[in-house]
Every structure is written in C-alpha cells, then in structure tokens.
Amino acid sequence: MDSGIGLLAATAAVRRLRPDADLVLSLDPDGMPWGPRTPEDLTRRAVAVAEAAAAHRPDALIIGCNTATVHALPTLRAHFEPGIPVIGTVPAIKPAAAGGGPVAIWATPATTGSPYQRGLIEDFAAGVKVTEVPCFGLAEAVEHADETAIDAAVAAAAALTPDDVTTVVLGCTHYELVAERIRTAVQRPGLPPLVLHGSAGAVAAQAMRRLGEQPAPRAESTGTLTVLLSGREGALPEAALTYAEGRLLKATSPAG
C-alpha cells in the first residue's frame, strides 16, 4: 500500500522472491500526495487504503511508503495485527552507516530534518558524517514519470550532496525507481563507485520472515496482480510502466 507508485520497488522485490505469490496493490489516487497532509489525515487515508487491501484477505500488509510508515505504522499495526502482519519501510541508514561514510540521505523535504530521521541517525550512524538532502519535487516527478522534472530534481539534490559522499540512502520509495539516474548524478570522478541503499529488498525479506516463508525465486510465475485505486479495482497507472519494476509486474502476473 502507498499513495502512489512508490510501492513498485517493494512489490517487484516480493515478486522476484516469490513469482507464485498473489499480490494486491492498494493505491490512493483520490488522496495523493500524502506528504503535505497532517499526520492525522494521512493516517486516515492509509487506514482506508489498507482496509481496501484487507478485504482481499492478504497474508501480510507492506507499507511501501516511508512517510506513511513514519506516521501511520502504529495505528495500522493496532488495527490489523495480529491477524495481518504489517511491515513498514524504514530508510536504510543502519547498513549505509556500517560502510563508514560519508553518507547522504536523500528524502522528501517533510522527512529531512524530522525527529524520526534524526533519531535513526543518532541510533545507527553515530560517528559517521551524515548529510540530510531534501529532494524537492522528486517524488512527485517520479510519480508522474515527468522526465524533465525528474532530471531537474535529481540535479538539484545532487548539487546539495557533498563531493566526498560515498554512500546515498534512498529515503523515499519513489527514489528507488530512478536509482541509476541518482547514481550517475552523484558519482564523482576518481572516487570509488557510489553505494546506494534502498529499502525494497529488506522489506521483501522481512515480509517473508514475518510469514515464515522461504524465498522461491525459481517458482512458476503463477502469482496474480490485483490493483486497487482508492478502493476500486483497476489497472497499474500508465506511469508505472515507465519503470522496470512496473514492467516486471505486468510481464510476470497473469492478471497484470
């Protein structure tokens, strides 16, 4: 679940681990974007989107959105667990800091500098040089597959990223869809290859653990794909097919 197509990265990661899994994608085109909403309003939207998915009796619910995890995870867990395990998406600050840095955290302006993100830095990146980089307009540009806006937003964030950064945390699920463009923009000549840390793989693996399931990447591709748009059954938004993750889901899902 997510307000938009930021959930594609985690969904594709689950599909790669379990081609036989039936997937329900619950988006909220009527309420997006969630970022500018109050925490209370965002939580109400997130619960509605999750309830639409829960009507399909899923084994687990993945919140494919950093902002929704920050504000709505406790409410969603109280609402659905223990019947449906709820897995949130947290920026990969801990593994990024383990590399020694310097680290840049690319995130939405609302998340950058937030007590939530600052807490993660204090807990997992003590002693490491960390720069918080606000990415103005990048999530919205990715959501609409606006190539010109993506290039401009990536360039602006790259300009705010120190030259000595060796590792970038992609602190918004939308950014994982344009990871290679971010790598190209930030990589400095003469420095080792830039390391990018997204959350999709870890989220998919955590979902498997919570369910007591094992990855089976060679399983037959029998898993279906159901798309809910503010509770209504529909198709993947056209913009989703701009990205490799969206094309993977359509190509590997009988109902896609």
C-alpha positions in Angstrom: 0.0 0.0 0.0 1.0 3.6 -0.8 -0.5 6.8 -2.0 1.0 6.1 -5.4 3.6 4.1 -7.4 6.3 4.3 -4.8 5.2 0.8 -3.7 6.6 -0.6 -7.0 10.1 -1.2 -5.7 9.0 -3.4 -2.8 6.3 -5.1 -4.8 8.9 -6.0 -7.5 11.2 -7.3 -4.8 8.5 -9.6 -3.5 7.7 -10.8 -7.0 11.3 -11.7 -7.6 11.4 -13.7 -4.3 8.0 -15.4 -4.9 6.8 -15.4 -8.5 3.9 -17.6 -7.3 2.6 -15.0 -4.8 -0.7 -13.3 -5.4 -0.2 -9.5 -5.0 -2.7 -6.8 -4.2 -1.5 -3.2 -4.8 -3.6 -0.6 -3.0 -3.0 2.9 -4.1 -4.8 6.2 -3.3 -5.0 8.4 -6.4 -8.0 10.2 -4.9 -5.9 11.3 -1.9 -2.4 11.7 -3.2 0.0 13.1 -2.4 0.1 12.1 1.3 3.2 14.1 2.2 1.6 17.5 2.6 -1.3 16.1 4.7 -1.4 16.3 8.5 -0.3 13.1 10.3 -3.9 12.5 11.4 -5.3 13.0 7.9 -2.6 10.8 6.3 -3.3 8.1 8.9 -7.0 8.1 8.0 -6.1 7.7 4.3 -3.6 5.0 5.0 -6.1 3.0 7.1 -8.7 3.3 4.3 -6.3 2.1 1.7 -5.2 -0.8 4.0 -8.8 -1.8 4.6 -9.4 -2.0 0.9 -6.5 -4.4 0.6 -7.5 -6.3 3.7 -10.8 -7.2 2.1 -8.8 -9.4 -0.2 -7.6 -11.4 2.9 -3.9 -10.9 2.4 -1.3 -12.9 4.5 0.7 -9.6 5.1 0.4 -5.9 4.6 3.5 -4.0 3.4 3.5 -0.2 3.8 5.5 0.7 0.7 6.0 4.3 1.8 8.4 5.9 4.2 6.1 8.8 5.1 3.2 6.5 5.8 5.4 4.3 7.9 6.5 7.3 10.0 3.0 8.5 10.7 0.7 5.5 10.4 2.6 2.4 11.3 1.5 2.2 15.0 -2.2 2.8 14.0 -2.1 0.2 11.2 -0.5 -2.4 13.5 -3.0 -1.8 16.2 -5.8 -2.1 13.6 -4.7 -5.2 11.7 -2.3 -7.2 13.9 -2.0 -10.0 14.9 -4.4 -11.2 12.2 -2.4 -9.5 9.4 1.3 -8.7 10.0 2.2 -5.2 9.0 5.7 -4.4 7.6 6.9 -0.8 7.4 9.5 0.8 5.3 12.4 2.4 7.1 15.4 4.3 5.4 18.4 2.0 5.2 20.5 4.2 7.5 22.0 1.4 9.6 23.5 -0.6 6.7 24.7 2.6 5.0 26.5 3.8 8.1 28.1 0.4 8.5 30.2 1.3 5.5 31.8 4.2 7.3 30.6 7.0 5.2 30.4 9.9 4.4 26.7 9.3 3.9 23.9 11.4 2.3 20.3 10.7 3.0 18.0 11.7 0.1 14.5 12.2 1.5 11.4 14.3 1.0 11.5 17.8 2.5 9.0 16.7 5.1 11.2 13.8 6.3 14.5 15.7 6.0 15.4 17.0 9.5 12.4 15.3 11.1 12.7 13.9 14.6 12.1 10.5 13.1 15.0 10.7 10.7 17.3 12.4 13.2 16.5 9.6 15.7 17.6 7.0 13.1 20.8 8.9 12.5 21.6 9.1 16.2 20.8 5.4 16.8 22.6 3.9 13.8 25.1 6.5 12.4 26.9 7.8 15.4 30.4 8.9 14.4 29.6 8.8 10.7 29.4 12.0 8.6 25.8 12.2 7.5 24.3 14.9 5.3 20.5 15.2 5.0 19.5 16.2 1.5 15.9 17.4 0.8 14.7 16.4 -2.6 12.2 19.0 -3.7 9.7 17.7 -6.2 11.5 14.4 -6.9 8.8 12.0 -5.6 6.1 13.9 -7.5 8.1 13.9 -10.7 8.7 10.2 -10.4 5.0 9.6 -9.7 4.0 11.2 -12.9 7.0 9.9 -14.9 7.9 13.5 -15.8 11.3 13.1 -17.3 12.2 16.8 -17.3 11.1 17.3 -13.7 13.0 14.1 -12.6 16.2 15.4 -14.2 15.8 18.8 -12.6 15.0 17.4 -9.1 17.9 14.9 -9.2 20.3 17.6 -10.4 19.2 20.0 -7.6 19.6 17.3 -4.9 23.0 16.2 -6.3 24.1 19.8 -6.0 23.3 19.7 -2.3 25.2 16.4 -1.8 28.9 16.8 -0.7 31.5 15.8 -3.1 33.1 13.3 -0.7 29.9 11.2 -0.2 30.5 7.5 -0.8 27.0 6.2 0.1 23.5 7.5 -0.6 20.4 6.3 1.3 17.3 6.5 -0.8 14.9 7.6 1.9 11.7 7.6 -0.2 10.4 4.6 -2.1 9.9 6.6 -5.2 13.6 7.3 -5.5 14.4 3.6 -5.9 12.7 3.7 -9.3 15.3 6.2 -10.6 18.3 4.8 -8.6 20.6 4.7 -11.5 19.9 8.3 -12.5 20.7 9.3 -9.0 24.0 7.3 -9.1 25.0 9.0 -12.3 24.3 12.4 -10.9 26.2 11.9 -7.6 29.2 9.8 -8.7 32.3 11.9 -8.6 35.3 11.2 -11.0 38.2 9.5 -9.3 36.1 8.2 -6.3 35.1 4.6 -5.8 31.7 3.5 -7.2 28.9 5.1 -5.3 26.9 2.8 -3.0 23.1 3.2 -3.0 21.0 1.8 -0.2 17.3 1.4 -0.8 14.7 -0.5 1.3 12.8 -2.7 -1.1 15.0 -5.8 -0.7 15.0 -5.6 3.1 11.2 -5.0 3.2 10.5 -8.0 1.0 12.8 -10.2 3.1 11.2 -9.1 6.3 7.8 -9.9 4.9 9.0 -13.5 4.2 10.3 -13.8 7.7 7.1 -12.5 9.3 5.2 -15.1 7.3 7.6 -17.9 8.0 8.0 -18.3 4.2 11.1 -19.1 2.2 12.2 -17.3 -1.0 11.5 -19.4 -4.1 12.7 -17.3 -7.0 12.5 -20.3 -9.4 8.8 -21.0 -8.6 6.4 -20.9 -11.5 5.1 -17.4 -12.4 1.5 -18.1 -11.4 1.0 -15.1 -9.0 -1.8 -12.7 -9.9 -1.8 -9.0 -9.6 -4.8 -7.0 -8.3 -4.7 -3.2 -8.4 -6.9 -1.1 -6.1 -7.2 2.6 -6.9 -8.7 4.3 -3.8 -10.6 1.0 -3.2 -11.7 0.5 -6.8 -10.3 -2.3 -8.9 -8.3 -1.0 -11.8 -5.0 -1.3 -13.7 -1.5 -0.2 -13.0 -1.2 3.5 -13.7 0.4 4.2 -17.0 3.3 6.0 -15.4 4.2 2.7 -13.6 5.1 1.1 -16.9 7.8 3.7 -17.4 9.8 1.9 -14.8 11.5 -1.5 -14.9 9.7 -2.5 -11.7 6.2 -1.8 -13.2 7.0 -3.6 -16.4 8.3 -6.6 -14.4 5.0 -6.8 -12.5 2.9 -6.6 -15.7 5.0 -9.2 -17.5 5.1 -11.7 -14.7 1.5 -11.5 -13.5 -1.3 -13.4 -15.3 -3.8 -10.8 -14.3 -1.5 -7.9 -14.9 
